[in-house]
Amino acid sequence: MTRAETLRQLDACIATARCGEPLTETEEREHLRRCAEEDARAEARRNQTPQLPLEQLH
């Protein structure tokens, strides 16, 4: 996808979001729960980098 295509898609998303009603409290909690789950999955997939023991940093 080119930058121009991405920007057009984002513009369409913004226009759609402006037309919708605000989330209810229940919907917002569900959205945040799903975001937290995805963040946890992404963190689990992330390549771990070796860490030096703290005593070696001084």
PyMOL Python script that loads the backbone (N, CA, C, O; Angstrom):
from pymol import cmd

cmd.read_pdbstr("""\
ATOM      1  N   MET A   1       0.852  -1.174   0.000  1.00  0.00           N
ATOM      2  CA  MET A   1       0.000   0.000   0.000  1.00  0.00           C
ATOM      3  C   MET A   1       0.894   1.233   0.000  1.00  0.00           C
ATOM      4  O   MET A   1       1.827   1.336   0.797  1.00  0.00           O
ATOM      5  N   THR A   2       0.606   2.151  -0.887  1.00  0.00           N
ATOM      6  CA  THR A   2       1.413   3.371  -0.965  1.00  0.00           C
ATOM      7  C   THR A   2       0.995   4.345   0.141  1.00  0.00           C
ATOM      8  O   THR A   2      -0.039   4.174   0.787  1.00  0.00           O
ATOM      9  N   ARG A   3       1.806   5.345   0.335  1.00  0.00           N
ATOM     10  CA  ARG A   3       1.476   6.366   1.346  1.00  0.00           C
ATOM     11  C   ARG A   3       0.155   7.044   1.003  1.00  0.00           C
ATOM     12  O   ARG A   3      -0.670   7.277   1.887  1.00  0.00           O
ATOM     13  N   ALA A   4      -0.050   7.360  -0.268  1.00  0.00           N
ATOM     14  CA  ALA A   4      -1.292   8.022  -0.685  1.00  0.00           C
ATOM     15  C   ALA A   4      -2.501   7.132  -0.394  1.00  0.00           C
ATOM     16  O   ALA A   4      -3.534   7.611   0.074  1.00  0.00           O
ATOM     17  N   GLU A   5      -2.365   5.844  -0.674  1.00  0.00           N
ATOM     18  CA  GLU A   5      -3.471   4.910  -0.398  1.00  0.00           C
ATOM     19  C   GLU A   5      -3.741   4.816   1.101  1.00  0.00           C
ATOM     20  O   GLU A   5      -4.892   4.775   1.534  1.00  0.00           O
ATOM     21  N   THR A   6      -2.671   4.782   1.881  1.00  0.00           N
ATOM     22  CA  THR A   6      -2.814   4.720   3.339  1.00  0.00           C
ATOM     23  C   THR A   6      -3.533   5.962   3.856  1.00  0.00           C
ATOM     24  O   THR A   6      -4.425   5.862   4.699  1.00  0.00           O
ATOM     25  N   LEU A   7      -3.147   7.127   3.354  1.00  0.00           N
ATOM     26  CA  LEU A   7      -3.781   8.369   3.800  1.00  0.00           C
ATOM     27  C   LEU A   7      -5.258   8.414   3.400  1.00  0.00           C
ATOM     28  O   LEU A   7      -6.090   8.894   4.170  1.00  0.00           O
ATOM     29  N   ARG A   8      -5.588   7.921   2.208  1.00  0.00           N
ATOM     30  CA  ARG A   8      -6.994   7.861   1.791  1.00  0.00           C
ATOM     31  C   ARG A   8      -7.792   6.928   2.705  1.00  0.00           C
ATOM     32  O   ARG A   8      -8.925   7.227   3.081  1.00  0.00           O
ATOM     33  N   GLN A   9      -7.184   5.806   3.049  1.00  0.00           N
ATOM     34  CA  GLN A   9      -7.866   4.866   3.937  1.00  0.00           C
ATOM     35  C   GLN A   9      -8.071   5.489   5.319  1.00  0.00           C
ATOM     36  O   GLN A   9      -9.140   5.341   5.912  1.00  0.00           O
ATOM     37  N   LEU A  10      -7.066   6.176   5.830  1.00  0.00           N
ATOM     38  CA  LEU A  10      -7.193   6.843   7.123  1.00  0.00           C
ATOM     39  C   LEU A  10      -8.274   7.919   7.081  1.00  0.00           C
ATOM     40  O   LEU A  10      -9.048   8.058   8.029  1.00  0.00           O
ATOM     41  N   ASP A  11      -8.330   8.678   5.995  1.00  0.00           N
ATOM     42  CA  ASP A  11      -9.375   9.699   5.847  1.00  0.00           C
ATOM     43  C   ASP A  11     -10.762   9.051   5.884  1.00  0.00           C
ATOM     44  O   ASP A  11     -11.685   9.581   6.503  1.00  0.00           O
ATOM     45  N   ALA A  12     -10.901   7.908   5.218  1.00  0.00           N
ATOM     46  CA  ALA A  12     -12.187   7.203   5.216  1.00  0.00           C
ATOM     47  C   ALA A  12     -12.531   6.721   6.622  1.00  0.00           C
ATOM     48  O   ALA A  12     -13.686   6.798   7.041  1.00  0.00           O
ATOM     49  N   CYS A  13     -11.538   6.227   7.346  1.00  0.00           N
ATOM     50  CA  CYS A  13     -11.768   5.774   8.725  1.00  0.00           C
ATOM     51  C   CYS A  13     -12.194   6.931   9.625  1.00  0.00           C
ATOM     52  O   CYS A  13     -13.104   6.786  10.442  1.00  0.00           O
ATOM     53  N   ILE A  14     -11.542   8.066   9.476  1.00  0.00           N
ATOM     54  CA  ILE A  14     -11.884   9.249  10.275  1.00  0.00           C
ATOM     55  C   ILE A  14     -13.307   9.699   9.966  1.00  0.00           C
ATOM     56  O   ILE A  14     -14.067  10.020  10.880  1.00  0.00           O
ATOM     57  N   ALA A  15     -13.668   9.724   8.700  1.00  0.00           N
ATOM     58  CA  ALA A  15     -15.025  10.122   8.312  1.00  0.00           C
ATOM     59  C   ALA A  15     -16.055   9.173   8.912  1.00  0.00           C
ATOM     60  O   ALA A  15     -17.100   9.612   9.393  1.00  0.00           O
ATOM     61  N   THR A  16     -15.768   7.878   8.885  1.00  0.00           N
ATOM     62  CA  THR A  16     -16.686   6.890   9.464  1.00  0.00           C
ATOM     63  C   THR A  16     -16.802   7.081  10.967  1.00  0.00           C
ATOM     64  O   THR A  16     -17.901   7.024  11.518  1.00  0.00           O
ATOM     65  N   ALA A  17     -15.678   7.308  11.632  1.00  0.00           N
ATOM     66  CA  ALA A  17     -15.696   7.495  13.088  1.00  0.00           C
ATOM     67  C   ALA A  17     -16.502   8.727  13.483  1.00  0.00           C
ATOM     68  O   ALA A  17     -17.177   8.722  14.513  1.00  0.00           O
ATOM     69  N   ARG A  18     -16.438   9.773  12.681  1.00  0.00           N
ATOM     70  CA  ARG A  18     -17.186  11.003  12.990  1.00  0.00           C
ATOM     71  C   ARG A  18     -18.688  10.796  12.888  1.00  0.00           C
ATOM     72  O   ARG A  18     -19.453  11.494  13.555  1.00  0.00           O
ATOM     73  N   CYS A  19     -19.124   9.849  12.066  1.00  0.00           N
ATOM     74  CA  CYS A  19     -20.554   9.606  11.868  1.00  0.00           C
ATOM     75  C   CYS A  19     -21.158   8.724  12.956  1.00  0.00           C
ATOM     76  O   CYS A  19     -22.374   8.723  13.154  1.00  0.00           O
ATOM     77  N   GLY A  20     -20.323   7.985  13.652  1.00  0.00           N
ATOM     78  CA  GLY A  20     -20.816   7.028  14.632  1.00  0.00           C
ATOM     79  C   GLY A  20     -21.146   7.666  15.967  1.00  0.00           C
ATOM     80  O   GLY A  20     -20.744   8.789  16.271  1.00  0.00           O
ATOM     81  N   GLU A  21     -21.888   6.911  16.743  1.00  0.00           N
ATOM     82  CA  GLU A  21     -22.212   7.357  18.106  1.00  0.00           C
ATOM     83  C   GLU A  21     -21.060   6.996  19.028  1.00  0.00           C
ATOM     84  O   GLU A  21     -20.317   6.054  18.752  1.00  0.00           O
ATOM     85  N   PRO A  22     -20.901   7.733  20.120  1.00  0.00           N
ATOM     86  CA  PRO A  22     -19.843   7.401  21.076  1.00  0.00           C
ATOM     87  C   PRO A  22     -20.083   6.009  21.669  1.00  0.00           C
ATOM     88  O   PRO A  22     -21.218   5.537  21.739  1.00  0.00           O
ATOM     89  N   LEU A  23     -19.004   5.371  22.090  1.00  0.00           N
ATOM     90  CA  LEU A  23     -19.135   4.068  22.724  1.00  0.00           C
ATOM     91  C   LEU A  23     -19.836   4.202  24.064  1.00  0.00           C
ATOM     92  O   LEU A  23     -19.682   5.197  24.772  1.00  0.00           O
ATOM     93  N   THR A  24     -20.609   3.175  24.394  1.00  0.00           N
ATOM     94  CA  THR A  24     -21.176   3.131  25.744  1.00  0.00           C
ATOM     95  C   THR A  24     -20.045   2.749  26.696  1.00  0.00           C
ATOM     96  O   THR A  24     -18.968   2.348  26.254  1.00  0.00           O
ATOM     97  N   GLU A  25     -20.282   2.870  27.976  1.00  0.00           N
ATOM     98  CA  GLU A  25     -19.264   2.505  28.966  1.00  0.00           C
ATOM     99  C   GLU A  25     -18.888   1.023  28.823  1.00  0.00           C
ATOM    100  O   GLU A  25     -17.716   0.663  28.928  1.00  0.00           O
ATOM    101  N   THR A  26     -19.875   0.184  28.586  1.00  0.00           N
ATOM    102  CA  THR A  26     -19.630  -1.250  28.410  1.00  0.00           C
ATOM    103  C   THR A  26     -18.807  -1.507  27.156  1.00  0.00           C
ATOM    104  O   THR A  26     -17.872  -2.307  27.187  1.00  0.00           O
ATOM    105  N   GLU A  27     -19.138  -0.844  26.055  1.00  0.00           N
ATOM    106  CA  GLU A  27     -18.389  -1.005  24.809  1.00  0.00           C
ATOM    107  C   GLU A  27     -16.949  -0.527  24.964  1.00  0.00           C
ATOM    108  O   GLU A  27     -16.017  -1.148  24.454  1.00  0.00           O
ATOM    109  N   GLU A  28     -16.784   0.582  25.674  1.00  0.00           N
ATOM    110  CA  GLU A  28     -15.433   1.113  25.885  1.00  0.00           C
ATOM    111  C   GLU A  28     -14.586   0.141  26.707  1.00  0.00           C
ATOM    112  O   GLU A  28     -13.418  -0.082  26.388  1.00  0.00           O
ATOM    113  N   ARG A  29     -15.165  -0.439  27.761  1.00  0.00           N
ATOM    114  CA  ARG A  29     -14.438  -1.425  28.571  1.00  0.00           C
ATOM    115  C   ARG A  29     -14.041  -2.632  27.720  1.00  0.00           C
ATOM    116  O   ARG A  29     -12.917  -3.124  27.823  1.00  0.00           O
ATOM    117  N   GLU A  30     -14.967  -3.107  26.877  1.00  0.00           N
ATOM    118  CA  GLU A  30     -14.689  -4.247  26.009  1.00  0.00           C
ATOM    119  C   GLU A  30     -13.570  -3.901  25.018  1.00  0.00           C
ATOM    120  O   GLU A  30     -12.680  -4.716  24.773  1.00  0.00           O
ATOM    121  N   HIS A  31     -13.619  -2.704  24.460  1.00  0.00           N
ATOM    122  CA  HIS A  31     -12.570  -2.266  23.532  1.00  0.00           C
ATOM    123  C   HIS A  31     -11.212  -2.243  24.232  1.00  0.00           C
ATOM    124  O   HIS A  31     -10.228  -2.748  23.692  1.00  0.00           O
ATOM    125  N   LEU A  32     -11.153  -1.667  25.417  1.00  0.00           N
ATOM    126  CA  LEU A  32      -9.892  -1.588  26.151  1.00  0.00           C
ATOM    127  C   LEU A  32      -9.386  -2.976  26.540  1.00  0.00           C
ATOM    128  O   LEU A  32      -8.179  -3.217  26.547  1.00  0.00           O
ATOM    129  N   ARG A  33     -10.310  -3.891  26.865  1.00  0.00           N
ATOM    130  CA  ARG A  33      -9.929  -5.260  27.201  1.00  0.00           C
ATOM    131  C   ARG A  33      -9.282  -5.932  25.989  1.00  0.00           C
ATOM    132  O   ARG A  33      -8.251  -6.594  26.108  1.00  0.00           O
ATOM    133  N   ARG A  34      -9.901  -5.751  24.831  1.00  0.00           N
ATOM    134  CA  ARG A  34      -9.349  -6.351  23.608  1.00  0.00           C
ATOM    135  C   ARG A  34      -7.994  -5.746  23.255  1.00  0.00           C
ATOM    136  O   ARG A  34      -7.092  -6.455  22.807  1.00  0.00           O
ATOM    137  N   CYS A  35      -7.850  -4.446  23.456  1.00  0.00           N
ATOM    138  CA  CYS A  35      -6.554  -3.800  23.198  1.00  0.00           C
ATOM    139  C   CYS A  35      -5.482  -4.378  24.125  1.00  0.00           C
ATOM    140  O   CYS A  35      -4.363  -4.650  23.690  1.00  0.00           O
ATOM    141  N   ALA A  36      -5.822  -4.564  25.388  1.00  0.00           N
ATOM    142  CA  ALA A  36      -4.862  -5.110  26.351  1.00  0.00           C
ATOM    143  C   ALA A  36      -4.473  -6.541  25.971  1.00  0.00           C
ATOM    144  O   ALA A  36      -3.308  -6.920  26.096  1.00  0.00           O
ATOM    145  N   GLU A  37      -5.440  -7.332  25.508  1.00  0.00           N
ATOM    146  CA  GLU A  37      -5.137  -8.697  25.068  1.00  0.00           C
ATOM    147  C   GLU A  37      -4.179  -8.676  23.870  1.00  0.00           C
ATOM    148  O   GLU A  37      -3.218  -9.443  23.823  1.00  0.00           O
ATOM    149  N   GLU A  38      -4.447  -7.800  22.915  1.00  0.00           N
ATOM    150  CA  GLU A  38      -3.578  -7.719  21.737  1.00  0.00           C
ATOM    151  C   GLU A  38      -2.189  -7.232  22.123  1.00  0.00           C
ATOM    152  O   GLU A  38      -1.193  -7.723  21.592  1.00  0.00           O
ATOM    153  N   ASP A  39      -2.109  -6.271  23.040  1.00  0.00           N
ATOM    154  CA  ASP A  39      -0.800  -5.808  23.517  1.00  0.00           C
ATOM    155  C   ASP A  39      -0.020  -6.961  24.143  1.00  0.00           C
ATOM    156  O   ASP A  39       1.180  -7.101  23.910  1.00  0.00           O
ATOM    157  N   ALA A  40      -0.704  -7.788  24.941  1.00  0.00           N
ATOM    158  CA  ALA A  40      -0.049  -8.926  25.586  1.00  0.00           C
ATOM    159  C   ALA A  40       0.428  -9.937  24.537  1.00  0.00           C
ATOM    160  O   ALA A  40       1.530 -10.473  24.654  1.00  0.00           O
ATOM    161  N   ARG A  41      -0.394 -10.198  23.514  1.00  0.00           N
ATOM    162  CA  ARG A  41       0.018 -11.116  22.444  1.00  0.00           C
ATOM    163  C   ARG A  41       1.231 -10.559  21.694  1.00  0.00           C
ATOM    164  O   ARG A  41       2.167 -11.298  21.391  1.00  0.00           O
ATOM    165  N   ALA A  42       1.214  -9.267  21.398  1.00  0.00           N
ATOM    166  CA  ALA A  42       2.336  -8.644  20.685  1.00  0.00           C
ATOM    167  C   ALA A  42       3.604  -8.710  21.522  1.00  0.00           C
ATOM    168  O   ALA A  42       4.681  -8.988  20.994  1.00  0.00           O
ATOM    169  N   GLU A  43       3.492  -8.464  22.793  1.00  0.00           N
ATOM    170  CA  GLU A  43       4.656  -8.512  23.677  1.00  0.00           C
ATOM    171  C   GLU A  43       5.216  -9.934  23.738  1.00  0.00           C
ATOM    172  O   GLU A  43       6.432 -10.124  23.780  1.00  0.00           O
ATOM    173  N   ALA A  44       4.326 -10.932  23.742  1.00  0.00           N
ATOM    174  CA  ALA A  44       4.775 -12.328  23.779  1.00  0.00           C
ATOM    175  C   ALA A  44       5.495 -12.703  22.483  1.00  0.00           C
ATOM    176  O   ALA A  44       6.402 -13.535  22.505  1.00  0.00           O
ATOM    177  N   ARG A  45       5.106 -12.105  21.358  1.00  0.00           N
ATOM    178  CA  ARG A  45       5.732 -12.396  20.068  1.00  0.00           C
ATOM    179  C   ARG A  45       7.059 -11.660  19.886  1.00  0.00           C
ATOM    180  O   ARG A  45       7.893 -12.064  19.076  1.00  0.00           O
ATOM    181  N   ARG A  46       7.248 -10.594  20.633  1.00  0.00           N
ATOM    182  CA  ARG A  46       8.434  -9.752  20.478  1.00  0.00           C
ATOM    183  C   ARG A  46       9.691 -10.546  20.775  1.00  0.00           C
ATOM    184  O   ARG A  46       9.740 -11.321  21.730  1.00  0.00           O
ATOM    185  N   ASN A  47      10.707 -10.344  19.946  1.00  0.00           N
ATOM    186  CA  ASN A  47      11.990 -11.007  20.183  1.00  0.00           C
ATOM    187  C   ASN A  47      12.614 -10.433  21.441  1.00  0.00           C
ATOM    188  O   ASN A  47      12.809  -9.224  21.561  1.00  0.00           O
ATOM    189  N   GLN A  48      12.920 -11.312  22.365  1.00  0.00           N
ATOM    190  CA  GLN A  48      13.552 -10.861  23.595  1.00  0.00           C
ATOM    191  C   GLN A  48      15.025 -10.570  23.317  1.00  0.00           C
ATOM    192  O   GLN A  48      15.691 -11.327  22.611  1.00  0.00           O
ATOM    193  N   THR A  49      15.522  -9.484  23.869  1.00  0.00           N
ATOM    194  CA  THR A  49      16.932  -9.141  23.716  1.00  0.00           C
ATOM    195  C   THR A  49      17.655  -9.504  25.010  1.00  0.00           C
ATOM    196  O   THR A  49      17.108  -9.342  26.101  1.00  0.00           O
ATOM    197  N   PRO A  50      18.868  -9.989  24.885  1.00  0.00           N
ATOM    198  CA  PRO A  50      19.605 -10.350  26.106  1.00  0.00           C
ATOM    199  C   PRO A  50      19.844  -9.111  26.967  1.00  0.00           C
ATOM    200  O   PRO A  50      20.143  -8.032  26.454  1.00  0.00           O
ATOM    201  N   GLN A  51      19.712  -9.275  28.238  1.00  0.00           N
ATOM    202  CA  GLN A  51      19.918  -8.183  29.182  1.00  0.00           C
ATOM    203  C   GLN A  51      21.141  -8.495  30.042  1.00  0.00           C
ATOM    204  O   GLN A  51      21.300  -9.612  30.532  1.00  0.00           O
ATOM    205  N   LEU A  52      21.994  -7.500  30.214  1.00  0.00           N
ATOM    206  CA  LEU A  52      23.128  -7.674  31.112  1.00  0.00           C
ATOM    207  C   LEU A  52      22.638  -7.641  32.549  1.00  0.00           C
ATOM    208  O   LEU A  52      21.704  -6.905  32.867  1.00  0.00           O
ATOM    209  N   PRO A  53      23.246  -8.416  33.409  1.00  0.00           N
ATOM    210  CA  PRO A  53      22.913  -8.303  34.830  1.00  0.00           C
ATOM    211  C   PRO A  53      23.207  -6.877  35.310  1.00  0.00           C
ATOM    212  O   PRO A  53      24.169  -6.252  34.864  1.00  0.00           O
ATOM    213  N   LEU A  54      22.384  -6.379  36.207  1.00  0.00           N
ATOM    214  CA  LEU A  54      22.537  -4.999  36.671  1.00  0.00           C
ATOM    215  C   LEU A  54      23.926  -4.713  37.232  1.00  0.00           C
ATOM    216  O   LEU A  54      24.445  -3.612  37.049  1.00  0.00           O
ATOM    217  N   GLU A  55      24.540  -5.684  37.911  1.00  0.00           N
ATOM    218  CA  GLU A  55      25.867  -5.433  38.500  1.00  0.00           C
ATOM    219  C   GLU A  55      26.935  -5.196  37.437  1.00  0.00           C
ATOM    220  O   GLU A  55      27.977  -4.616  37.745  1.00  0.00           O
ATOM    221  N   GLN A  56      26.708  -5.627  36.194  1.00  0.00           N
ATOM    222  CA  GLN A  56      27.670  -5.402  35.132  1.00  0.00           C
ATOM    223  C   GLN A  56      27.518  -4.015  34.506  1.00  0.00           C
ATOM    224  O   GLN A  56      28.356  -3.616  33.698  1.00  0.00           O
ATOM    225  N   LEU A  57      26.506  -3.302  34.849  1.00  0.00           N
ATOM    226  CA  LEU A  57      26.273  -1.990  34.275  1.00  0.00           C
ATOM    227  C   LEU A  57      27.013  -0.877  34.999  1.00  0.00           C
ATOM    228  O   LEU A  57      27.100   0.240  34.489  1.00  0.00           O
ATOM    229  N   HIS A  58      27.544  -1.163  36.175  1.00  0.00           N
ATOM    230  CA  HIS A  58      28.229  -0.124  36.964  1.00  0.00           C
ATOM    231  C   HIS A  58      29.675  -0.049  36.659  1.00  0.00           C
ATOM    232  O   HIS A  58      30.386   0.772  37.238  1.00  0.00           O
TER     233      HIS A  58
END
""", "prot")
cmd.dss("prot")
cmd.show_as("cartoon", "prot")
cmd.util.cbc("prot")
cmd.orient("prot")
